[in-house]
Amino acid sequence: MNWSVVIIVMAALAVFFLLKHFGQTSAKEAQALLKNGALVIDVRNSEEYNSGHLVSAINIPLDEIEETLPRHVKDKTEALLLHCQSGMRSGIARKKLKALGYTRAYNLGSYRRAAQIVGRR
């Protein structure tokens, strides 16, 4: 067996895992934000949202977030907790919102992780 191939594959998996979770807020921080009224935003498309979502979450799909969110959230200092199916789109949404001047946009990550943090209320 060629160990260099195994090492390269393991390193690639480690990098993928780290990048996937890079930028996600901690569960502890997210819970504190929730206690202080943070808004939970599901950035999945409407079909995904309608197939099951967190009761407390509002749906603003990623491809609509730059246009729709400013109409609903005027205060750019309001805490926003973003999530999607895997955590990738919510990471992209966070970057887009930061570029629009939203200073407290946080990536919760995947739907499963968000459900564990927020609860299925």
N, C-alpha and C positions, 0 to 999 in steps of 0.2 A: 504494500500500500504506500502511496506517495503522501507522506505526511505534510509536505508543503501545500498540497491542494486542500487538505483537511484544515490546516491552519488558516489559509486564505478564506475558505468558506466560513469558518468560525468567526474570523475577524469581520467579514462582511455582515454576518448576522448580528454581531455585537454593535456595529456601526448603525445598522438599520434600526435596531431596538432603541439605541440611544437617541437617534434623530427623531424617531416616532414620539418619544416621550419628552424630547427637548421642548421647553417652553410651556409645559403643562404646569398649572398651579398645583400646589399641594392640597391634599384633602382637608387638612387643618385650616389652611387659609381660605379655601372655598367655603367651608362651613361657617367661618367667622363672617365672611362677606354675605352669605345667605341670611344670617341672623340680623344683619344690618340692612336687609332689603334688596340685595343684588337681584338683578333681572336675569333669568335663565333663558338662553336663546338656543334653539335647535336649528342648525344651519343645513340640515338635510333637506332634500326636495320634498314637496308636499305629499307625494305617494309614500315615501319612507316615513314621514311624520304621521300620516294617517294610519299606517300599519301598526303603530304603537309609539307612544311618546310619554314623556314625563308630564304629569298633570300641571305642574307649575311652569312648564316651558312654553314659550311662544315660538312659532315657526317663521323664520325669515331665511329662506334658502340662500346659500352662498352667492349664487349669481344675481341675487337681488339686494344683498345686504348694503352695498354702498348707496343705493338709491332709497331703499325703504327705511332703514334704521334711523337716519336723521329726521324723518318725518314723525317717528314715534318716540325717539329719545333725543330731546333737545339739549339736555344737560350732559355735556361731554365728560363730566367727572363721575357720572353714575356708574356703579359697578355692574359689569356685564360678564356673565359666565356663559361661555360658548361651548357647545358640544355638537358632535356629528356621529356617524357610525363608527369610525375608526380613530378619530382625533386629527386626521390630516386636514380635512376641510375646515374644522374649527381653528386650526393653527393658521391657515390661510386667512380666514375671516378676521382673526385677531390682528394680523399684520395690516389688513385693509383698514380696519377700524382705527388702529394706531396712526396710520397715514392720514386719516380724516380728522385726527385730533382727539379721539376718545382715549383718555389717559388711563382708564381702569378696565380694559378689556382683558379677560383671562380665558385661557384654554382649559376647559375641564377634561378634554380628551374624548374618548369613545362614549357611546350611549351607555354601555355597560358600566363604565367607571362613573359617569355622571349619575346614573341611577343609584349606585352605591353611596355616593356622596350626598346627593340631593334627596334621595328616597323617591319612592314611586307615589308620592302624595297626589 
